[in-house]
Amino acid sequence: MAAPKKGRSASAQSKPGRSLVLILIAIVGLTAGMFASGHTTPRLGIDLAGGTSITLKAKSDQGSAINKANMDTAVEIMNRRVNGLGVSEAEVQTQGSDNIIVNIPKGTNSEKAREQVGTTAKLYFRPVLAQEATGSAAASPSASPSGSSSASPSPSASASGTGEKATSSSSPSASATSQGRAVTDGLKADSTPSASASAKASTSASPSASASSGAAVTADDAALQAKYAALDCSKESVRAKAGEGVKPEDTTVACGEIDKVWYKYLLGPAAVDGTEVDKAKAVYDTQTAAGWQVTMDFNKSGAKKFATITGQLAQNTQPQNEFGIVLDGNVVSSPYVSSSITGGQAQISGSFTQEEAQGLANMLSYGALPLSFQEQSVTTVTAALGGDQLHAGLLAGAIGLLLVVIYLVAYYRGLALIALASLLVSAALTYVLMALLGPAIGFALNLPAVCGAIVAIGITADSFIVYFERVRDEIREGRTLRPAVERAWPRARRTILVSDFVSFLAAAVLFIVTVGKVQGFAFTLGLTTVLDVVVVFFFTKPLMTLIARRKFFASGHKWSGLDPKSLGAQPPLRRTRRPGGPAAGPVETKEA
């Protein structure tokens, strides 16, 4: 049993070059990926590179009070939207009683971030009572909805559920103008049969509304007709105020875009609320070539309501067989329904880009803001102070590294070359990974993160020192260098792993329980700790095995750092004879 074990050990010792080649390939591959991505430097945080600062003022136009609980909830949702894992260095914090400050570092898509932090993401599913092209398209007889409205700028959309599919609405035979006039006339007390059916669907889907949609329309007949008739969705200023101040149980007007043509909608009371969406995610449909989609899973109550409203709408004629997916007052999609959609699942599909689909899913997943916000100011933050601090921090790190090098050369002499080579490999891996993590997860290097990298120098050097001292202990016991290197490794390995595990655990706890800049420190500390293990196992140990075969180190030269005489080594191990007996085994010191 012992012979194979010895053979495997000898085989592992004889091929340390494999590990060195492996880590070299990893460095080359990561470096190539860094240059291929075009991000050759780590992305800097707002304290080092500057960025954009946005001031948002809360408004209580959604029926929610402006209080500390709602403001804290808004900050938490905004932070999740723009900060992801918490290492992108975006900062969201309250200022006073009704303001929120959002700091976005340079290199982040500030326009997208501005849209995400200020968007309330109020989602409703409303039955469509009427739709009509507006602006110049309204005058064209051929202007009619050729598909459902889209999440801008997507030209078409659809919704589906388990086992059923609600496809995009087909073009009506009448022109958009005549269709709109017919349905608008249906808002009167003596409504047409199709309008009555729509009202019936709306009433059943929203019990909290008035006795019937038809009654609600009758009560506000003149105002709704005037508002719908005057609505011109081709104008941005009009679109922004189309559904302003409308409650979920109200009949309302809204705008949506189809194939770059804006349409106006008359929508019934909300049948399903966006809060009943359990989760949403962006997926790419490879089967039907529909491209990027946003899939939604409803909770139990939402699934029941969704099945009810789609079943009722399927009995109506166009456009009253459509339901509008309304996000923040805009019609994202208006697919028609041919049968009840059961199973609690739906999807919004169309000409989404990956970024658009992920952005919509992100807002739906993280929830709606309890308050609406108005953008007060957008300012550019300079990095003059942060640049000075960065220079001071890098200078401190350089001085610390120089002191470590001086200590290693003075105390370990030739072994210092191995330590320096290992530090360079660790630094290269750290730099490349930081540059890649910027575009990958939004990692931004801030001042605390720089401090974490500087602290990592000591952690990495400590691992080398543990191994070197174990090797020197073996030489002091009378062993030559090659067996000393191999015997010292198992004991040093355990110590290194325990030490690095404690450091990584501290970094993980710090990352979880803290927010803001401290997370940058914790993330960098954890990353460099993991890299320390990789470098020691795949570079330092194989390199020690190789240099043990070189005469300069193996002979114990006084400048090698492994001179047995200067280390106070015991006489070499030898075999002794007992008086009048056979030769005894080698005499060696027992380990505790």
N, C-alpha and C positions, 0 to 999 in steps of 0.2 A: 504493500500500500504506500510505503514511503517513497519508493523509487519513482512512480509516475508523478507524484507531487513535486519531487525535486526536479524532474525533467521539465515539467510545465514552468516552474520558476526560472529555470535556466533559459528556457525558450523566450519567456517574457523579458528577461534581462538582456537577451541578445538582440532584440529588435526594438530598441527605444526610438529608432528613426521613424517608425510608423506614426507614433503619437505626434512627433514634431512635424511630419508632413501633413497630418490631419489638421493641426491647428493652423499651419501655414495656408492650407487650402481654404479654411474657414475665413481667415483674415483677407485673403485675396478675393474670395467670393463676396464677402460683405462690402469690401472696398469697391469692387466693380458695381455692386448694386447701388452703392451710394452715388457714384458718378453717373450711373444710368438714370437714377431718379432725378438728377439735377440738383439735389440738396446736399451740397458738399460741406456745409457748416451746420452746427446745431442751431435750431431756432431759439432765439433769445426771448426772455420774458419781458414784460412791460417795463420792469425796473432797469433793464439793461439796454433794450433797443427802442423803448418808447412804444407808442401805440395809439389807440383811440379810446376816449372816455365818453360815455353816453349817459346823460342824465334823463331819467324817466319820472314823470309825475303821475301819481295814481289818480284815477277818476272813479267815482262811485255811481256810474251810470248803468251798472249791471245788477243793481239791487243789493250789492254787498257793501258792507260798511268798511271804511278805511280805518283799520285798527291794527294792532301789533301782530295778531295771529294771522290775518290775511296778508300783511306785508311780509312776514317771515315765510309763509307758504309760497308767495310769489318769488321771493329770493331763492328759495330751494329749487323751485321748478326752473327758473331762469338759469341757475347755476348748473343744473343737470343738462339743460339744453346746450349751453355753450362750452361747458367745461369737460364733458365726457368723463374720463377716468379721474379727473382732478389734477392732471399734470400739464394742462395746456396753458396754465397761468392766467386764465381769464378770472377776473374778480367781480363778484356781485355782492353788494352790500347796501344796506339802507342808509339814508341820510335824512335826519329829521323824522317827521311823522308820516310824510306822504311821498318821499322821493327815494329812488333807487339809483345807485351809481353802478354802471357796468364798465369795467376797464378791460379792453381787448388788446392783447399784445400785437406788435407789428408782425406781419407774416400770416396772420389769421385773416380769413375772408370776412372783413368787417361788415360788408353789406349784408351778407347772409346772416351774420350774428345779430345785426340790428333787426332784421326781420324776425328772427327766432325769439329774441328776448321780449319784443314788444307785442308779439302775436298772442292773442288770448286763446286761440285754438278752441273756440266754442263750436261744437259740431252738432248739427241736428239733421234728422231725416224728415223732410216735409213733403206731403203730397202736392203735385203740381196742378194748379187750377187753370193756368193760362201761360203761354209763352209767345214771344213775338220779337222779331229782329228790330233793332233800333238804329238810329243814325242814318247814314246813306244807304245801308243795306235794306232798310225798311221800305224804301221806294222801289226796290227791284222786285218784280213779280216772282223771280226765281229764288229769292232769298227765303229759304225755309230751313229748319233744323235738319241737317243731314246726319246728325249723331248727337249723342248726349253731350252736355257741357263738360268741360274738362278742367282739371287742375292746371291753372295757367302755367306754361302756355300750351298744354296738351290739347290737341284738336278733338279727341274722342275719348270716351270712357265707357265702362260697363261695370255692372255689379253682378255678383253671383253668390249662390249659397250651395250647401251640400246637396248634390243631386239635381239641382235646378240652375238655370242661368237666366239672368235678366240682361238682355243685350241692348246695344245702343238703339235709340229710337230711330225709326225710318222717316224719310221725308214725307210730310203730309201732302195730300193732293192739292189743298188750297194754299194760297200764298200766305206768308207769315202775317201780312197786314190783315187780310180777311179773317184769318184764324184768330188773331188777337181780338178783332172787333167782335166776332161771334161770341167768344168766351167772355169778353168784357160785358156784353149785353146780358150774358147769363148771370151776372152778379146782381141783377135786379130781383125783386121779391119773387116774381113769377119766373123762376129760372127754367132753363131748358133741361130736358131729361139728363143729358150728359153732365151738366153742371150739378144737378141734384145728386147724381151718383157719386160725383166727386165729393160733394159736401157730406154725403153719408159716410164715405170712407174716412174723411178727415175727422168726423165726429166720433166714430167708433175707435179710431186710433188714439185720440186724445181726450179721455174722459174729463180732464180738468178744464177743458175749454167750455164754451157756452153750449147751450142745448143742442145746437147744430151749426155747422159751418154756414149753411144758408142763412140762419138767423143772425150769425155774427156779421156776415156780409151785408145783410139788410140793415142792421143797426148802424153801420158805418158806410153805407152804400156810396154816398156822394164823395166822401173823402177818399175811399179806395179807388173809385173810378178816376177821380181827378189825379191821384198820385200815380196810378198805373199808366194813364194816358200821357201824363207829362214826363214820365221817366225816360231819359235818354242815356242808356248805359254806355254809349260810345264816349261819353265825357267822364274823365277820371274823377273830377270833383263831385259829380252826381253819383257815381258808383260808391264813393266813400261814405255817402250819407244815405244810401238807399234803405238799409235796414237798421238805421241807428235808433237805439232805444226800444227796439221791439222785444217783447217777451215771448218765451217759447209757445205759450198758448194763443198768441195772436196770429191772425192772418196777415201776411206781409208781402212786400215786393222785394225782389233781389235781382242781381245781374249775374250773368255767366257768359263765358266766351266759347264759341264753337267755330273752329276753322278760321280763327282770327276775325270773327264777326261777333259782336256783342249782342246778346239777347236779354230781354227783360222777362221776369217771371212773376206770376202771382202764385203765392204758396200758401197752403193751408197750415193749421197749427202743427207743431212738431209732434211726430208720431213716436220717434225714438230719439233719446238724448245721447250725445257723445260720451257722457259719463258712463253709459252702459256698454261702451266698448272696452272689453277686458284687456286686449293687447292689440298692437298693430305693428307690422314689420314690412319692410320693402323686400320684394322677391323678384326674380327675373323669370318670366315665363318662357321656357324653351320649347314647350310642346306646341303652342298655338302661335308662336312668334309675335306675341302681343307686347313684348318688351317688359319694361319695369312696371310693377304693380304694387299697390299697397293693400295688403290683406288685413282684415279686421275680424277678431273673434269677439262676439257679444257675450255678456254674462247671461245668467238664466233669465232674468226679467227682460233684458234687451232682446234676446233671441225670441222670446214669446211675442213681444210687441212687433218685432220685425216680420215674423211670420204672419201675424194678423194683418198688418198694413199692406204687405205685398199681396196677400190673398184677396183683400178688398179692392186694391187698385187693379188687379188683373181682370176684374169684371167691367171696367170702364173703357171708354173709347179714348183715343189719343186727343189731346195730350194728358187727359185726366188719368191715364194708366201709368204715368211716370211718377217717380218720387225724386225730389231734389236733395242731393247731399250738400248741405249748406255749411261751409266752414267760415266762421267769422263774417257772416253776412253775405258771402259770395257763393254762388252755386258752383260747386266743384264738379259735380256730375249729375246728370238727370236721366238715368237709364229707364226704359219702360219695362213693365212686368207682364209676363204672360201667365204666370202661375205663382202660387205661394212659395216663398223661399224659406225652407226650414233648415235646421242644423246649426243656427247661430253663427254663421260665417258669411262674410261679404267681402268684396274686393273692389277697389277703385283702380281701373286700368286705363291705359291710353298711351299717348306719346310722352311718357315721363322719361326724363333723364335719370340716371342713378342718383344724382345729387338731389333732384326734386322729390323722388320717391322716398329717399331716406329722410329728407327734411320733414315731409308730411307725416311719415310714420313716427318720427322722433317727437313731433308736437302732440300727436294723438296718444302716444305711449306715455309720455310724461305728464299728460293731463292739461287741463285748461287753467289759466291763471284766474284766481278769484276776483281780480280787479282788472279793469282796462287801464292802459297807460298811454300817456301822451309824451312824445319825445320833446324834451325841453331844449337840450343843447347837445352838440357833438363837437368835441374838441380833440386836438392832436396833442399827445403827451410827448415831450422831449425826453431824451435819455442822457442828458448832460450829467446829472448827478449819478445816475446808475453807471455811466461809463467810468467816472472817477472811482466809484466803489469797486467796479470790476477790475480796474487796473490795480487798485490796492489789494484786492483779494488774490489776483494772479501773482502779484509780487510776493505776498505772504506765502502762497503756495510754492513759488519757486525757491524762496529762502528755506522753507521747511524741507523741500525735496533735496536741496543742496546739503543741508545739515544731515539728512539721512544718508546721502551718498558719502559724505565725509566720514561718518561713523562706520558705514559698511567697509569702506576702503581701509580705514585705520584698524578696525578690529578683525575683519575677515580676509583682507588682502585679496588674494586671487579669487576667492569665492564671491567677492563683491561683483565680479563680472557677470556671474550667473544671476545675482539679485537684480542688477541693473538691466540685464536683458529681459528678465521676467517683468520688471516694472514697465519697460518700453512696450512689451507685448500687451500687458494689461491696459496701458494708456491708449494704445492703438485700437483695441477692441472697444474700450469705453467711448472713445471719440466717434468711431464709425457707427456704433449702435445709437448714440445720442442723435447723430445726424439723420439716421434712418427713422428713429422713433418720432421725430418732428412731424413729417407728413403722415406717418402711419397712425399714431394715436394722439397727435397734437401736443407732444411733449415739448415744453419750453424750458430752457435753461435759465433759471433766475439765480440771484445771489445765494440763497440758502442751498440750492442745488450745487453751486460751485463749492460751497463749504463742505457738502457731503462728499464731493469728489476728492477734496483735499484730505478729509479724514480717512478716506479709503486708502491713501498712500501708506498711512501707518498700519492699517489692517493688513494690507498686502505684504508690507515689509515684515510684519510680525510672523506671517506664515513661513517666510523664508528662514527667518531666524530660528523658529522652532525646529525646522528640518536640519539646518546647519548644526545646531547644538546637539541634536540626536546623533548625527554623524560623528561629531567630535567626541561625544561620550563613548561611542563604540571604539574609536581610535585610542582613547585613553585606556580602554580595557585591553589593548594589545592587538587589536585586529588591523589588518591592512585595509586600504581604502575601498576596494571593490566589495568585499563582504560587509564592510561597515555601512556603505550606502544602502545596501539591500536590507540589512537587519534594522537599520534606523527608520526606514520608511513606514512599516506598519504602525509603530508607536507614534511617529510624528503625524501620520495621516489621521489617526483618531483625534489627536489634540487639535489639529487644524480644523477638522470637520465640526467638532464640538464648539470651538471658538467662533467659527463662521456661522454656525447655526444660531448661536446666541445673538450675534450681530444682526443676522437677517430677521430673527424673530422680533428684536427691538425695532427694526426699521418697519416691519409689517404692522406692528401694533401702532406705531407712530403715524403711519400712513392712514390707517383706518380711523383712528380717533381724532385726527386733526383735519383742518381745512386750510385752503389758501397756500401761502408760500411754504409752510412747514411740510406740506405733502411733497413738494419738490425736493427738499432735503432728504426725506424718508425714501422717496423713490430712487434717488441717485445712490444713497447708501446701500439699499437693497440690491440694486443692479450691480454695483461694484463688488459687493460681497459675493454674489454668485459668480462673477467673472474671476474673482480671486481663486475660488475652488477650481474652476476650469483651467486657469493658467498653471496652478501648482501641480495639478494632476497630469496635464497634457503637455506641459513645457518644462517646468522646473525639475520635476523628478526624472523625465527622460534625459534632460541635459546633464543632470548630475551623473546618471549612469554612463553617459558618453565620456565625460571628462575624467571619470574614475579610471578610464583605460589609457589616459594620456600620462606620459612619464612625469611631466612637470607636477601633476597633482598626485599621481600614484606613488611617486618616490618620496613624497612629503617634503618638497622644497620649502625653504623657510618663508618664501613669499606666496606660497599657495594658500596659506591659512590653515593647512592641515599637517603641519610639521609635528610629528609625534613627540619630539624632544621638548618643544615649546609648550605642548599641551600637557606634558607630564605623564606620558603614556607608560603603562606597566610593561615589563619585559614580554616579548612575544610568547604566545601560548606554546607549550611544549609537552611532550609525553614523559611521564616519570615512571620509575620502577619501584615497586614495594620491595622491602628487604626480603630476599628469598622467594619472591613470587613473580608472576608474569607482569608484563608491562601494563601499567594502568592507563586509563583514558586521559585525555587532555584536561589540564587544570584550568578552569575558567570561573570567573566570578558569577555567583548565582544572583539572579535578579529578584528583587523583592516582589 
